[in-house]
Amino acid sequence: MFGHFDDADRALYDMLPHVSLARDIDFAALEKDKSVKSYEVYMPNEEYAFLHESAIIAYKGVLYASWYNCPSKELHGRTPIRGRRSYDGGVTWSEVETIADDPTGRILWCPPVYGIDNGRLYMLINEMVAPDHMHALDLFVLNEETDRFEMLWSRPIPHKLNTNVVTLPNGRLMLPGRIAELDGFPNTPSVLISDSGHIDAEWRLVKIAENGILPDGSSLVHPELSCILDGERVIMFCRDDNRRVPLLYLSEDCGETWSGPCSCDIPFSNSKIYAGNLSNGGSYVIGSLYPGRSKLTIFFSETTKPEFTRGVILQNGYSAELGYGTAWHYPCAYEYDGKLYVIYTVQHETKGRGAALSVIPLN
């Protein structure tokens, strides 16, 4: 049992079936790895002091990173999607480009996610009419002649995005997230599935749960999702700010039907969890460990099965390498050229929120 549980957490934990993911890991003994290098992606400035929910992908040898910015406070005021590119593996970054913007602040955007299909780079983002009130799903594609992202369509799908596009073993595509009524606040875990296997096609909604109510009667709060695949089995990690019990949902048929929630034994805090599969057959999961968000950690398994055997601290409080930092959270990762690129939000001591990158060699 985790020492940070209160009585309500313990009661929910006892109601749920349990999946052990990291039985051999000593969480107190985790350390940083000197082979992991960290770089600055964007730091707050006078125009935009707040950055959040960044994403990353590699396309034709270039790293693309994007996020949403706000002048000073999360999802208040002008909230554009902006991005940068790196041509040297994340060491240096291009000038910032704006991808979607409403100068009036009536439409807010969050969060960006990426996918590659038929040799083209896509970005999906959510339109909102108020903080976390989903209005539409927008699809952009990189026009390689103009070198700019251009909108292909906007559809009234109130599904908040959480991860880059996931390719399922049956050839379909999946987008983990959470659903709401149109212009409402999403608290029901769900996925979108592209039956055609193409990003610019129709996306079908599958609810993971009927609603956001847990067995103890509490409501899920910010149930952000990410997954690892084990054949047709999908293991979906779920954040919940209402209880400190790490949650999983399970599918045995590529996301068509779901069971859960279950509990697991990695003490992730109330921040986004990001998971994925690696080309070497293993998998990973990244999140901030309790207490708070100061310790951002990644765990690796040797197989796709949820048996994590190694953990590494990416950031823990002040970073001597970067020269700042108190909190590190909201990770997103992408594997490319033998490395795992992990982008995340950094809380600066005085300036606000920016983004940093950790590069992990996978050998």
CORGI-V870920 format. One record per pair of residues at least 6 apart in sequence whose ideal C-beta (glycine too) atoms are under 6 Angstrom apart, sorted by the first residue. I is the first residue (numbers start at 1). GAP is how many residues later the second one is. D is the distance in Angstrom with one decimal. If there is no record, write none. Layout:
# CORGI-V870920
i:I gap:GAP d:D
i:I gap:GAP d:D
This chain:
# CORGI-V870920
i:2 gap:265 d:5.0
i:4 gap:240 d:5.8
i:4 gap:286 d:4.8
i:9 gap:234 d:5.3
i:9 gap:235 d:4.8
i:9 gap:236 d:5.5
i:11 gap:205 d:5.8
i:12 gap:204 d:4.5
i:12 gap:231 d:5.1
i:12 gap:233 d:5.1
i:13 gap:232 d:5.0
i:13 gap:250 d:5.4
i:15 gap:200 d:4.6
i:16 gap:246 d:5.6
i:16 gap:247 d:4.4
i:17 gap:245 d:4.8
i:18 gap:245 d:5.0
i:19 gap:229 d:5.7
i:19 gap:243 d:5.0
i:19 gap:245 d:5.1
i:20 gap:245 d:5.4
i:21 gap:243 d:4.9
i:21 gap:244 d:5.8
i:21 gap:245 d:5.7
i:21 gap:285 d:4.8
i:21 gap:287 d:5.4
i:22 gap:243 d:5.7
i:22 gap:244 d:5.3
i:22 gap:286 d:4.5
i:24 gap:285 d:6.0
i:25 gap:286 d:5.3
i:30 gap:281 d:4.8
i:30 gap:283 d:5.1
i:32 gap:281 d:4.8
i:33 gap:279 d:4.8
i:35 gap:326 d:5.4
i:36 gap:322 d:5.5
i:36 gap:324 d:5.1
i:37 gap:322 d:5.0
i:38 gap:283 d:5.1
i:38 gap:284 d:5.9
i:38 gap:318 d:5.8
i:38 gap:320 d:4.9
i:39 gap:51 d:5.0
i:39 gap:52 d:5.7
i:39 gap:318 d:4.9
i:40 gap:316 d:5.8
i:41 gap:24 d:5.5
i:41 gap:52 d:6.0
i:41 gap:314 d:4.1
i:41 gap:315 d:5.9
i:41 gap:316 d:5.2
i:42 gap:312 d:5.1
i:42 gap:313 d:4.7
i:43 gap:311 d:4.1
i:44 gap:307 d:4.5
i:44 gap:308 d:3.6
i:44 gap:310 d:5.3
i:48 gap:21 d:3.9
i:49 gap:23 d:4.9
i:49 gap:303 d:3.5
i:50 gap:20 d:4.1
i:50 gap:24 d:5.9
i:50 gap:302 d:5.5
i:50 gap:303 d:5.2
i:51 gap:16 d:5.2
i:51 gap:18 d:5.5
i:51 gap:302 d:4.9
i:51 gap:303 d:5.4
i:51 gap:304 d:5.5
i:52 gap:16 d:5.9
i:52 gap:293 d:5.6
i:53 gap:15 d:6.0
i:53 gap:57 d:5.5
i:53 gap:58 d:3.3
i:53 gap:277 d:5.7
i:54 gap:13 d:3.8
i:54 gap:289 d:4.8
i:54 gap:301 d:4.7
i:55 gap:11 d:5.5
i:55 gap:57 d:4.8
i:55 gap:58 d:5.3
i:55 gap:59 d:5.7
i:55 gap:277 d:4.8
i:56 gap:9 d:4.9
i:56 gap:276 d:5.6
i:56 gap:278 d:5.1
i:56 gap:285 d:5.5
i:56 gap:287 d:4.3
i:57 gap:7 d:5.3
i:57 gap:57 d:3.8
i:57 gap:277 d:5.0
i:58 gap:276 d:6.0
i:58 gap:278 d:3.6
i:59 gap:62 d:4.5
i:62 gap:23 d:5.4
i:62 gap:25 d:5.9
i:63 gap:23 d:4.1
i:63 gap:27 d:5.7
i:64 gap:21 d:5.7
i:65 gap:18 d:5.9
i:65 gap:19 d:5.5
i:65 gap:278 d:5.7
i:66 gap:15 d:6.0
i:66 gap:17 d:3.5
i:66 gap:46 d:4.2
i:67 gap:288 d:5.9
i:68 gap:11 d:5.5
i:68 gap:13 d:5.6
i:68 gap:41 d:5.7
i:68 gap:42 d:4.7
i:69 gap:11 d:5.9
i:69 gap:13 d:5.4
i:70 gap:7 d:5.9
i:70 gap:9 d:5.2
i:71 gap:6 d:4.7
i:75 gap:33 d:5.6
i:75 gap:56 d:3.7
i:77 gap:28 d:5.0
i:78 gap:27 d:4.7
i:79 gap:29 d:4.0
i:79 gap:30 d:5.8
i:80 gap:18 d:5.4
i:80 gap:21 d:3.8
i:81 gap:18 d:4.5
i:81 gap:19 d:4.3
i:81 gap:28 d:4.8
i:81 gap:31 d:5.4
i:81 gap:44 d:5.5
i:82 gap:14 d:5.3
i:82 gap:16 d:5.3
i:83 gap:14 d:5.5
i:83 gap:16 d:5.9
i:84 gap:9 d:4.2
i:84 gap:10 d:5.2
i:84 gap:12 d:5.6
i:85 gap:9 d:4.5
i:86 gap:7 d:5.1
i:90 gap:267 d:4.6
i:90 gap:269 d:5.6
i:99 gap:50 d:4.8
i:100 gap:9 d:5.0
i:107 gap:20 d:5.5
i:108 gap:20 d:4.3
i:109 gap:16 d:5.2
i:110 gap:16 d:5.7
i:111 gap:50 d:5.9
i:112 gap:11 d:5.6
i:112 gap:13 d:5.0
i:113 gap:11 d:5.2
i:113 gap:48 d:4.8
i:113 gap:51 d:5.0
i:114 gap:9 d:5.7
i:114 gap:50 d:5.0
i:115 gap:7 d:4.8
i:115 gap:50 d:3.1
i:115 gap:84 d:4.9
i:117 gap:81 d:5.6
i:117 gap:82 d:4.4
i:120 gap:21 d:5.7
i:121 gap:21 d:4.2
i:122 gap:19 d:5.3
i:122 gap:77 d:4.7
i:123 gap:17 d:4.4
i:123 gap:26 d:5.8
i:124 gap:15 d:5.6
i:124 gap:37 d:5.9
i:125 gap:13 d:5.1
i:126 gap:8 d:5.7
i:126 gap:34 d:5.6
i:126 gap:35 d:5.8
i:127 gap:8 d:4.4
i:127 gap:9 d:4.0
i:128 gap:7 d:5.6
i:129 gap:6 d:4.8
i:129 gap:54 d:5.2
i:132 gap:53 d:5.5
i:133 gap:50 d:5.4
i:133 gap:52 d:5.7
i:134 gap:24 d:3.6
i:134 gap:26 d:5.5
i:134 gap:46 d:5.2
i:134 gap:52 d:5.7
i:135 gap:48 d:5.6
i:136 gap:18 d:5.0
i:136 gap:20 d:5.5
i:137 gap:18 d:5.3
i:137 gap:20 d:4.1
i:138 gap:16 d:4.6
i:139 gap:13 d:4.7
i:139 gap:14 d:5.3
i:140 gap:9 d:4.3
i:140 gap:11 d:5.4
i:141 gap:11 d:5.5
i:142 gap:7 d:5.5
i:143 gap:7 d:5.0
i:152 gap:48 d:5.9
i:156 gap:26 d:5.8
i:158 gap:22 d:4.7
i:158 gap:24 d:5.0
i:159 gap:18 d:5.0
i:159 gap:20 d:5.1
i:159 gap:33 d:5.6
i:160 gap:17 d:4.9
i:160 gap:18 d:5.2
i:160 gap:26 d:4.8
i:161 gap:16 d:5.1
i:162 gap:14 d:5.0
i:162 gap:15 d:4.7
i:162 gap:62 d:4.9
i:162 gap:63 d:5.0
i:163 gap:13 d:5.2
i:163 gap:63 d:4.8
i:165 gap:8 d:5.4
i:166 gap:8 d:4.4
i:168 gap:6 d:5.6
i:168 gap:86 d:4.7
i:170 gap:84 d:5.1
i:171 gap:26 d:4.7
i:172 gap:21 d:5.6
i:172 gap:23 d:5.8
i:172 gap:25 d:5.6
i:173 gap:21 d:4.0
i:173 gap:24 d:5.8
i:174 gap:17 d:5.2
i:174 gap:19 d:5.4
i:174 gap:81 d:5.3
i:175 gap:17 d:4.2
i:176 gap:15 d:5.3
i:176 gap:49 d:3.9
i:176 gap:50 d:5.9
i:176 gap:51 d:5.8
i:178 gap:8 d:4.1
i:178 gap:10 d:5.9
i:178 gap:11 d:5.5
i:178 gap:12 d:5.9
i:178 gap:45 d:5.3
i:179 gap:7 d:5.5
i:179 gap:9 d:5.0
i:179 gap:11 d:4.1
i:180 gap:6 d:3.7
i:187 gap:25 d:3.5
i:187 gap:33 d:5.2
i:188 gap:23 d:5.5
i:188 gap:24 d:4.9
i:189 gap:19 d:3.9
i:189 gap:20 d:5.4
i:189 gap:34 d:5.0
i:189 gap:36 d:5.7
i:189 gap:49 d:6.0
i:190 gap:17 d:4.9
i:190 gap:18 d:5.6
i:191 gap:15 d:5.2
i:191 gap:64 d:5.2
i:192 gap:11 d:4.1
i:192 gap:13 d:6.0
i:193 gap:11 d:4.9
i:193 gap:13 d:5.9
i:194 gap:7 d:5.5
i:194 gap:9 d:5.4
i:208 gap:41 d:5.1
i:208 gap:50 d:4.5
i:212 gap:7 d:5.2
i:212 gap:8 d:3.9
i:213 gap:6 d:5.9
i:218 gap:24 d:4.9
i:218 gap:25 d:5.9
i:220 gap:20 d:5.2
i:221 gap:20 d:4.0
i:221 gap:21 d:4.5
i:222 gap:17 d:5.8
i:222 gap:19 d:5.0
i:223 gap:15 d:5.2
i:223 gap:17 d:5.9
i:224 gap:15 d:4.5
i:224 gap:48 d:4.9
i:225 gap:11 d:5.4
i:225 gap:13 d:5.6
i:226 gap:11 d:5.4
i:226 gap:47 d:5.8
i:226 gap:48 d:4.9
i:226 gap:49 d:4.5
i:227 gap:7 d:5.2
i:227 gap:9 d:4.6
i:227 gap:48 d:5.9
i:228 gap:7 d:5.1
i:228 gap:47 d:4.9
i:228 gap:49 d:5.7
i:228 gap:55 d:4.2
i:229 gap:48 d:5.5
i:230 gap:74 d:4.2
i:230 gap:75 d:5.5
i:232 gap:21 d:5.8
i:232 gap:22 d:5.0
i:233 gap:19 d:5.5
i:234 gap:17 d:4.2
i:234 gap:21 d:5.3
i:235 gap:71 d:5.3
i:236 gap:13 d:4.4
i:237 gap:36 d:4.4
i:237 gap:38 d:5.3
i:238 gap:9 d:4.1
i:239 gap:34 d:5.7
i:240 gap:7 d:5.7
i:241 gap:29 d:4.4
i:245 gap:18 d:5.3
i:246 gap:18 d:4.7
i:246 gap:20 d:5.7
i:246 gap:22 d:5.2
i:247 gap:14 d:4.5
i:248 gap:12 d:6.0
i:248 gap:14 d:4.6
i:248 gap:16 d:5.2
i:249 gap:9 d:5.2
i:249 gap:11 d:3.8
i:249 gap:12 d:5.8
i:250 gap:9 d:5.1
i:250 gap:10 d:5.5
i:251 gap:7 d:5.0
i:267 gap:22 d:5.7
i:267 gap:23 d:4.8
i:268 gap:19 d:3.9
i:269 gap:19 d:4.7
i:269 gap:21 d:4.6
i:269 gap:24 d:5.9
i:271 gap:17 d:4.4
i:271 gap:22 d:5.2
i:271 gap:58 d:4.1
i:272 gap:58 d:4.6
i:273 gap:14 d:4.2
i:274 gap:12 d:4.7
i:274 gap:57 d:4.5
i:274 gap:58 d:5.5
i:274 gap:59 d:5.7
i:275 gap:10 d:4.1
i:277 gap:6 d:5.0
i:277 gap:27 d:5.9
i:278 gap:57 d:5.9
i:282 gap:18 d:5.9
i:282 gap:19 d:5.2
i:282 gap:20 d:5.3
i:283 gap:18 d:4.9
i:283 gap:21 d:5.2
i:284 gap:14 d:5.8
i:284 gap:16 d:5.3
i:285 gap:14 d:5.3
i:286 gap:12 d:4.6
i:286 gap:45 d:4.3
i:288 gap:8 d:5.4
i:288 gap:41 d:5.0
i:289 gap:6 d:4.7
i:289 gap:8 d:5.3
i:293 gap:34 d:4.2
i:293 gap:36 d:4.3
i:294 gap:23 d:4.8
i:294 gap:33 d:5.7
i:295 gap:21 d:4.7
i:296 gap:18 d:4.6
i:296 gap:19 d:4.6
i:296 gap:32 d:3.9
i:297 gap:14 d:5.7
i:297 gap:16 d:5.3
i:298 gap:14 d:5.5
i:298 gap:16 d:5.9
i:299 gap:9 d:4.0
i:299 gap:12 d:4.6
i:300 gap:10 d:4.7
i:301 gap:6 d:5.3
i:301 gap:7 d:4.8
i:314 gap:44 d:4.8
i:315 gap:13 d:3.9
i:318 gap:7 d:5.7
i:319 gap:6 d:4.4
i:324 gap:24 d:5.1
i:325 gap:21 d:5.2
i:326 gap:21 d:4.9
i:326 gap:23 d:5.8
i:327 gap:20 d:3.8
i:328 gap:16 d:5.5
i:328 gap:18 d:5.8
i:329 gap:16 d:5.4
i:330 gap:14 d:5.8
i:330 gap:15 d:4.4
i:331 gap:11 d:5.5
i:331 gap:13 d:4.3
i:332 gap:11 d:5.4
i:333 gap:7 d:5.6
i:333 gap:9 d:4.6
i:334 gap:7 d:5.3
i:338 gap:24 d:5.6
i:339 gap:20 d:5.4
i:339 gap:22 d:5.6
i:340 gap:20 d:4.4
i:340 gap:22 d:5.9
i:341 gap:18 d:5.9
i:342 gap:16 d:4.6
i:343 gap:12 d:6.0
i:343 gap:14 d:5.1
i:345 gap:8 d:5.6
i:346 gap:8 d:5.3
i:346 gap:10 d:4.8
i:347 gap:6 d:5.7
